[in-house]
Amino acid sequence: MATKTLMLSAAAVVGLTGVANAQSAGYPPEAQPGQCFARVLIPETTQIVTEEVVDQPERTEIKVIQAQYEMVTETVVVKEETTQFSVIPATYETVTEQVIVAGEQTEKIVIPAQIETYTEQVLVRPAYTTWKPGAGLYGRGNAGFGPASGDATSTTGELLCKVEVPAEYTTVTRTRVATPETTDVRVIPARYETVTKQVVAQPAQVVEQIIPAVTETVQVRKMVSPAREEVITIPATYKTIEKREVTGGGGIEWRQVLCDTNTSAAEIAEVQRALTNAGYSVPADGVFGAATLTAMESYQRANGLPVGYLTMSTVESLGLSIR
């Protein structure tokens, strides 16, 4: 009895992966296990630009010059060209030929196949990665912290972490052909007979005869020069205006964040010390409390960062290299 491992098809594996399901649901792409993400509002940036616009549009005055005509002689068709068709019938002849009455036959003697039993390891579910809700989020949305007063920052409240799930296998018993079935063959020749039939000697033909068109000469009124217009153009006038343009931001995007699923108290203490070094004094006790939230949001506003969550962009701006 033989044993081997049988892998599922590529299409079945793809259908079971959590990554494909996450991407089709609009989750963060190319995330790694252990990372967490939240959807945050990116602040808009604007600039004042000047633009030249039409104050008075261009105007025109139109003078119409009538068309001119003259009488000319032309040949016109009174009766269109036509076509007549005549048919020459087909001719036939008698021929003889051999036709098959009974086709060639064979008789078979079958020697049955030999069957054996074996087992295989079958992949029930491949290893895959999937998204699971995070245990907690540092920043707005946890510990009763709501959006800051007057702050336009908004999130969906979604917090996701990517995890790995190992593959599962099962043992199955199968059968296969050890020696294939064979046959001995005896051939019975085909039988023929002679028949007589009529066949086409000369196919039917269609003869085409063209009857020319009938024409005559007539006097017609013909345009010598078409009507035309002379246009007098009065140029447009312009003025310069100022307007505010959005140069970036203003949308909700997935951003990698630190939460209590993937961050230790020691790492929070590093963030607190970095905030203190940046001029936002806060105790380095490893607890993300109200004082740490206030200092972090003040630092984010001052540096043009998304406000309300401890994002990786905030950590990197503080000069830290937390995972």
C-alpha positions in Angstrom: 0.0 0.0 0.0 1.5 3.3 -1.1 1.3 6.7 0.8 1.8 10.2 -0.6 0.8 13.8 0.1 -1.8 15.4 -2.3 -2.0 19.2 -2.6 -5.2 21.1 -3.6 -5.3 23.0 -6.9 -4.1 26.7 -7.0 -7.7 27.9 -7.5 -8.9 26.1 -4.3 -6.0 27.6 -2.3 -6.8 31.1 -3.5 -10.4 30.7 -2.5 -9.4 29.8 1.1 -6.9 32.6 1.8 -7.9 35.4 4.2 -5.7 37.9 2.2 -8.0 37.7 -0.8 -11.1 38.1 1.3 -9.6 41.1 3.1 -8.6 42.9 -0.1 -12.1 42.3 -1.7 -13.6 43.9 1.5 -11.5 47.1 1.1 -9.1 46.3 4.0 -5.5 47.5 4.1 -3.4 45.8 1.3 0.0 44.1 1.9 -0.4 44.1 5.7 1.9 41.8 7.8 0.9 39.6 10.7 0.9 41.5 14.0 0.2 44.9 12.4 -3.0 46.9 13.3 -4.7 49.6 11.2 -7.4 52.3 11.7 -9.1 54.5 9.2 -8.3 58.2 9.9 -9.1 61.5 8.3 -6.1 63.1 6.6 -6.2 66.9 7.2 -6.6 69.1 4.1 -3.8 71.4 2.9 -4.7 74.4 0.8 -3.1 77.3 -1.2 -4.2 80.6 -2.7 -3.8 80.8 -6.5 -4.6 83.5 -9.0 -6.6 82.8 -12.2 -7.4 85.0 -15.2 -11.1 84.7 -16.1 -13.3 86.2 -18.8 -14.8 89.5 -17.7 -16.6 90.2 -21.0 -16.8 87.4 -23.6 -15.7 87.8 -27.2 -18.6 89.1 -29.4 -19.2 89.0 -33.1 -21.3 90.8 -35.7 -22.3 88.8 -38.8 -23.0 90.2 -42.4 -24.8 87.6 -44.7 -24.0 87.6 -48.4 -26.6 85.7 -50.4 -25.8 82.7 -52.6 -25.6 83.2 -56.4 -27.1 80.8 -59.0 -27.2 80.2 -62.8 -29.0 77.9 -65.3 -26.9 75.0 -66.6 -27.5 72.0 -68.9 -27.3 68.5 -67.2 -27.9 64.9 -68.3 -30.3 63.1 -65.9 -31.5 59.5 -65.7 -35.1 59.0 -66.8 -35.1 55.2 -66.3 -32.5 53.3 -64.2 -30.4 50.5 -65.7 -32.0 47.1 -65.1 -30.9 43.5 -65.2 -32.8 40.5 -66.5 -31.9 36.9 -65.6 -32.7 33.6 -67.5 -32.1 30.1 -66.2 -30.5 27.2 -68.2 -31.6 23.9 -66.5 -29.2 21.3 -65.1 -28.4 18.1 -67.0 -27.9 14.6 -65.4 -26.2 11.3 -66.0 -26.5 7.8 -64.5 -23.5 6.3 -62.6 -22.9 3.1 -60.6 -20.9 2.9 -57.4 -20.2 0.5 -54.5 -21.7 1.4 -51.2 -21.1 -0.2 -47.8 -23.9 -2.5 -46.5 -22.3 -3.6 -43.2 -19.2 -1.9 -41.8 -16.1 -3.7 -40.5 -16.7 -5.2 -37.0 -14.5 -6.5 -34.3 -15.0 -8.9 -31.4 -13.2 -8.3 -28.1 -12.1 -10.7 -25.4 -11.7 -8.6 -22.2 -9.0 -9.4 -19.5 -10.1 -7.5 -16.3 -7.8 -4.9 -14.7 -6.1 -5.5 -11.3 -6.9 -2.9 -8.6 -4.9 -2.0 -5.5 -5.6 0.1 -2.4 -3.4 3.0 -1.1 -3.7 6.0 1.3 -3.0 9.7 0.7 -2.5 12.8 2.9 -5.1 15.4 1.6 -4.8 19.1 2.4 -8.2 20.1 4.0 -7.4 23.7 4.6 -4.1 25.5 3.6 -2.2 27.9 5.9 -3.5 31.4 5.5 -3.5 34.8 7.0 -6.7 36.7 8.1 -7.9 39.8 9.8 -9.2 39.7 13.4 -10.4 42.6 15.5 -7.7 44.3 17.7 -8.1 44.2 21.5 -7.8 47.9 21.9 -6.8 51.2 20.3 -4.5 53.9 21.7 -6.1 57.3 21.0 -9.6 58.5 20.2 -12.1 55.8 20.6 -10.7 54.1 23.8 -11.0 54.7 27.5 -13.9 57.0 26.8 -11.9 59.5 24.7 -14.1 61.1 22.1 -13.1 63.5 19.3 -11.4 66.7 20.5 -13.5 69.8 20.6 -13.3 71.6 17.2 -11.3 68.8 15.7 -12.4 67.7 12.1 -10.7 64.3 12.6 -13.0 61.4 12.2 -12.6 57.6 12.0 -14.8 54.6 11.4 -13.7 52.9 14.7 -12.4 49.8 12.8 -9.3 48.2 14.3 -7.8 45.2 12.6 -4.8 42.9 13.2 -3.5 40.3 10.8 -2.8 36.7 12.1 -1.5 33.4 10.6 -3.7 30.2 10.7 -1.7 26.8 10.0 -2.7 24.3 7.4 -4.9 21.2 8.2 -4.5 17.7 6.6 -6.5 14.4 6.6 -5.7 10.8 5.6 -7.9 9.1 2.9 -7.9 5.6 1.4 -8.1 5.4 -2.4 -7.9 2.6 -5.1 -5.9 2.6 -8.4 -5.3 0.4 -11.3 -2.2 -1.8 -10.8 -2.6 -3.7 -14.1 -4.9 -2.2 -16.8 -7.6 -4.1 -18.6 -6.5 -5.7 -21.9 -8.4 -7.1 -24.9 -7.9 -9.5 -27.8 -9.6 -8.3 -31.1 -11.0 -10.4 -34.1 -11.8 -8.3 -37.2 -15.0 -9.1 -39.4 -14.5 -7.4 -42.9 -17.1 -4.9 -44.2 -19.7 -5.9 -46.9 -20.5 -3.8 -50.1 -23.0 -3.8 -52.9 -23.3 -2.0 -56.3 -26.0 0.7 -56.8 -27.0 2.9 -59.7 -28.0 6.6 -59.3 -28.3 9.9 -61.2 -25.8 12.7 -60.7 -25.6 16.3 -62.0 -23.5 16.4 -65.3 -23.9 20.1 -65.8 -25.3 22.3 -63.0 -28.1 24.8 -63.7 -26.8 28.3 -64.9 -28.2 31.8 -64.6 -27.5 34.1 -67.6 -27.5 37.8 -66.7 -28.6 40.5 -69.3 -28.1 44.2 -68.6 -30.6 46.7 -70.0 -28.9 50.2 -70.2 -30.4 53.2 -68.4 -32.4 55.9 -70.3 -31.2 59.5 -70.0 -32.2 63.0 -71.2 -30.8 66.6 -71.2 -32.5 69.2 -69.0 -31.9 72.8 -67.8 -31.3 73.1 -64.0 -30.6 76.0 -61.7 -27.2 75.5 -60.1 -25.4 77.4 -57.3 -22.4 79.3 -58.5 -21.3 80.6 -55.0 -22.9 79.7 -51.7 -24.2 82.1 -49.1 -21.4 83.3 -46.8 -21.0 85.4 -43.7 -18.5 88.1 -42.9 -17.8 88.1 -39.2 -16.6 91.2 -37.2 -14.9 90.0 -33.9 -14.9 92.1 -30.7 -12.1 90.6 -28.5 -12.9 89.4 -25.0 -11.8 91.2 -21.8 -10.3 89.5 -18.8 -9.8 90.0 -15.1 -7.6 88.3 -12.4 -9.3 86.6 -9.4 -7.9 84.7 -6.3 -9.3 81.3 -5.2 -8.3 78.7 -2.6 -7.3 75.2 -3.9 -7.0 72.0 -1.9 -3.5 70.6 -2.4 -3.8 67.4 -0.4 -5.5 65.4 2.3 -9.2 65.6 3.1 -9.9 61.8 2.8 -10.2 58.8 5.1 -7.4 56.4 4.7 -6.1 53.2 6.4 -3.0 54.0 8.5 -0.9 51.6 10.6 -1.5 52.3 14.4 -0.2 51.1 17.7 -2.7 49.4 20.0 -2.5 47.2 23.1 -2.6 44.2 20.7 0.8 44.9 19.3 2.4 47.4 21.7 4.0 47.0 25.2 4.0 49.4 28.1 7.8 49.9 27.5 7.1 51.1 24.0 4.4 53.5 25.2 6.9 54.9 27.7 9.3 55.5 24.8 6.6 57.5 23.0 5.9 59.5 26.2 9.7 60.4 26.6 9.8 61.4 23.0 6.8 63.7 23.5 8.5 65.2 26.5 11.7 65.8 24.5 9.6 67.5 21.8 8.2 70.0 24.4 5.0 68.2 25.4 5.7 67.2 29.0 4.0 63.9 30.0 5.0 61.2 32.6 6.9 58.2 31.1 4.7 55.6 33.0 3.9 53.3 30.0 0.1 54.1 30.5 -1.7 55.8 27.6 -3.9 58.1 29.7 -5.5 61.5 29.2 -2.3 63.5 29.6 -0.5 61.4 27.0 -3.5 61.8 24.6 -3.5 65.5 25.0 0.2 65.8 24.4 0.1 63.5 21.4 -2.8 65.4 19.7 -1.0 68.8 20.3 2.2 67.4 18.7 0.1 66.0 15.7 -1.6 69.3 15.0 1.7 71.2 15.2 3.3 68.8 12.7 0.4 68.4 10.2 -0.2 64.7 11.2 -3.6 62.9 11.4 -4.9 63.7 14.9 -6.5 61.3 17.5 -4.6 57.9 17.0 -1.1 56.8 17.7 -0.2 56.2 14.1 3.1 54.9 12.8 3.7 58.3 11.0 3.4 60.0 14.5 5.9 57.5 15.9 8.4 58.0 13.0 8.0 61.8 13.3 9.0 61.5 17.0 12.2 59.7 15.8 11.3 56.3 17.2 11.6 52.9 15.4 8.8 50.9 17.1 7.7 48.0 14.9 
